[in-house]
Amino acid sequence: MHDSSCLKILIKQHRKEARVLRKFISESINEWDYLIAHHHAQRLGQINRELQILETVLDPRYVEKQMLSRQVSYYKKLLALRGPEKLKQLYLRWINEGKNKLEELNTTPPAEQPFSAILSDLLEKLIRGEVRQVTLILNKKQELGIVMTCRRRLILRIHKIKTLQKKHVIWDHQLYQLQQMGFQWDSRFTSLSLSMKTEPANRVMELISRLVFKVFHFEEMKGQSYICYQ
């Protein structure tokens, strides 16, 4: 499930944060502050992992492209070194093969995923009042989902928080992220909800993309997701 424009925004934000962190790491090392450098390096590792998830969801061939790019760069370095002519010819052949494969991958767009189109259409209907509720199930087995309703305002809810915590489906750092995004506890601390204006569907999709990919790491759901509505 993804909306390409939302993913591209998230990828851009991750890349920007990665650049800032690399700068902080360099500055901390120059100032002999290795503890701070280590802290920033840990965060950078997390950002890079999230970035690879987002890139792979946007383009399932991302990892293959990255491997080919690294191989081409490596063989180019070897080609620049002194060595037997036959070996250089072999490197040159591998470079050309890698470039051709990369060009083929880059010129063939990945198949569009229908899941996001269905969800976006349902959100439009929810905002217009044509459906009463849309539920995005992230993990059916673990009962993890986002329930969306809309009257005067659009409400996103995540239920059974205590149960999800006991099952180790949701963790404290994820609850913190949700609260940072504006989610608030109910009086019994059993569910989290976010109330927002009836934004255009693409704005809501951006928020859902953040929830799915940044908070819950959708690639780990192993095909347990689906949409239901009423």
C-alpha positions in Angstrom: 0.0 0.0 0.0 1.5 3.3 -0.9 0.8 6.7 -2.4 3.8 7.6 -4.5 3.6 11.3 -3.9 3.4 10.8 -0.1 6.3 8.4 -0.2 8.4 10.8 -2.2 7.8 13.5 0.4 8.8 11.1 3.2 11.9 10.1 1.3 12.9 13.7 0.8 12.5 14.4 4.5 14.6 11.3 5.4 17.3 12.3 3.0 17.4 15.8 4.5 17.6 14.5 8.0 20.4 12.1 7.0 22.4 15.0 5.6 22.0 17.0 8.8 23.0 14.0 10.9 26.1 13.4 8.8 27.1 17.0 9.3 26.6 16.7 13.1 28.7 13.5 13.2 31.5 15.2 11.4 31.4 18.3 13.6 31.2 16.2 16.8 34.3 14.1 15.7 36.2 17.3 14.9 35.4 18.5 18.4 36.4 15.2 20.0 32.9 14.6 21.3 32.6 10.9 20.4 29.6 10.3 22.7 27.5 12.8 20.7 28.9 11.5 17.4 27.8 7.9 18.5 24.3 9.1 19.4 24.0 10.8 16.0 25.4 7.7 14.2 22.7 5.5 15.8 20.0 7.9 14.7 21.5 8.0 11.2 21.5 4.2 11.1 17.8 4.2 11.9 17.0 6.8 9.3 19.0 4.9 6.7 17.0 1.7 7.5 13.7 3.6 7.2 14.9 5.2 4.0 15.6 1.8 2.4 12.1 0.6 3.4 10.5 3.7 1.8 12.7 3.4 -1.3 11.9 -0.3 -1.7 8.2 0.3 -1.3 8.3 3.0 -3.8 10.4 0.9 -6.2 10.6 -2.8 -5.4 13.8 -2.9 -7.6 15.6 -0.3 -5.5 18.0 -2.8 -3.8 18.9 -4.4 -7.1 19.6 -1.0 -8.6 21.8 0.0 -5.7 23.8 -3.3 -6.0 24.3 -2.7 -9.7 25.4 0.9 -9.1 28.0 -0.2 -6.5 29.3 -3.0 -8.8 29.7 -0.6 -11.7 31.6 1.9 -9.4 33.8 -0.9 -8.0 34.8 -2.3 -11.5 35.5 1.3 -12.7 38.0 1.7 -9.8 39.6 -1.7 -10.7 39.7 -0.6 -14.4 41.7 2.5 -13.4 44.4 0.4 -11.8 47.3 -1.2 -13.6 46.8 -4.8 -14.7 46.7 -7.3 -17.6 44.8 -6.2 -20.7 42.6 -9.3 -20.6 41.5 -8.5 -17.0 40.7 -4.9 -18.0 38.6 -6.1 -20.9 36.7 -8.3 -18.4 36.1 -5.3 -16.1 34.9 -3.2 -19.1 32.5 -6.0 -20.1 31.0 -6.1 -16.6 30.7 -2.3 -16.4 28.8 -2.3 -19.7 26.6 -5.1 -18.6 25.8 -3.4 -15.3 25.0 -0.1 -17.1 22.8 -1.8 -19.6 20.9 -3.6 -16.8 20.5 -0.3 -14.9 19.2 1.5 -17.9 16.7 -1.3 -18.5 15.5 -1.1 -14.9 15.3 2.7 -14.9 13.3 2.9 -18.2 10.8 0.2 -17.2 8.4 1.7 -14.6 7.2 -0.6 -11.7 3.7 -1.7 -11.8 1.3 0.6 -10.0 -0.1 -0.8 -6.8 -4.0 -0.6 -6.7 -4.2 -0.7 -2.8 -3.4 3.0 -2.4 -5.9 4.0 -5.1 -8.7 2.1 -3.4 -7.9 3.7 0.0 -7.7 7.2 -1.5 -11.0 6.7 -3.2 -12.6 5.5 0.1 -11.2 8.5 2.0 -12.8 10.8 -0.6 -16.1 9.0 0.0 -15.7 9.1 3.7 -15.1 12.9 3.6 -18.1 13.4 1.4 -20.3 11.3 3.7 -20.9 8.4 1.3 -19.4 5.8 3.7 -19.5 6.0 7.5 -16.3 4.3 8.4 -13.0 3.1 6.8 -10.7 0.7 8.6 -7.2 0.1 7.4 -6.1 -3.3 8.9 -2.3 -3.3 9.1 -2.0 -6.7 10.7 -5.1 -8.9 10.9 -3.5 -11.6 13.1 -2.4 -9.0 15.7 -5.6 -6.9 15.4 -3.6 -3.8 14.6 -5.6 -1.3 12.5 -6.5 2.4 12.0 -10.3 3.2 12.2 -11.3 6.4 10.3 -14.7 8.2 10.7 -15.8 11.6 9.6 -18.6 13.9 10.6 -17.6 17.5 11.1 -14.0 16.4 11.6 -12.0 13.4 10.5 -11.1 11.1 13.3 -8.4 8.4 13.2 -8.4 5.9 16.0 -6.1 3.0 17.1 -8.0 0.7 19.5 -6.9 -1.9 22.1 -3.6 -0.3 22.9 -3.2 -2.3 26.1 -3.8 -5.5 24.3 -1.4 -4.6 21.6 1.3 -3.7 24.2 0.8 -7.1 26.0 1.2 -8.9 22.6 4.4 -6.8 21.9 2.8 -5.5 18.8 3.2 -1.8 19.7 6.0 -0.4 21.8 6.6 2.7 23.9 8.6 4.5 21.3 5.8 4.0 18.8 3.2 5.4 21.2 5.6 8.4 21.7 5.7 8.9 17.9 1.9 8.8 17.7 1.6 11.4 20.4 4.1 13.6 18.7 1.9 13.4 15.6 -1.0 14.6 17.6 -2.7 11.4 18.7 -4.3 11.7 22.2 -5.3 9.1 24.8 -8.9 8.4 25.8 -9.9 8.7 29.4 -9.1 5.0 30.1 -5.8 5.0 28.1 -7.1 2.1 25.9 -7.1 3.9 22.5 -5.4 6.8 20.7 -7.2 9.2 18.4 -6.4 12.1 16.2 -9.0 14.7 15.3 -8.4 16.8 12.2 -10.2 19.0 9.8 -11.7 17.3 6.7 -8.5 17.7 4.7 -8.3 16.6 1.0 -7.7 12.9 0.7 -4.1 13.4 -0.5 -3.2 15.2 2.8 -4.8 12.3 4.8 -2.9 9.8 2.7 0.3 11.6 3.6 -0.5 11.2 7.3 -1.4 7.5 6.8 1.8 6.9 5.0 3.7 8.3 8.0 1.8 6.0 10.3 2.2 2.9 8.0 5.9 3.3 7.0 7.5 5.4 9.8 5.7 4.2 12.9 4.6 0.7 12.1 7.1 -0.3 9.4 4.6 -1.7 6.9 7.1 -4.1 5.2 7.2 -6.2 8.4 3.4 -6.9 8.2 3.9 -9.9 5.9 0.8 -9.4 3.7 -1.6 -9.2 6.7 -3.2 -5.9 5.6 -6.5 -5.1 4.0 -9.2 -2.4 3.9 -12.8 -2.6 5.0 -15.6 0.0 5.1 -19.2 0.5 5.9 
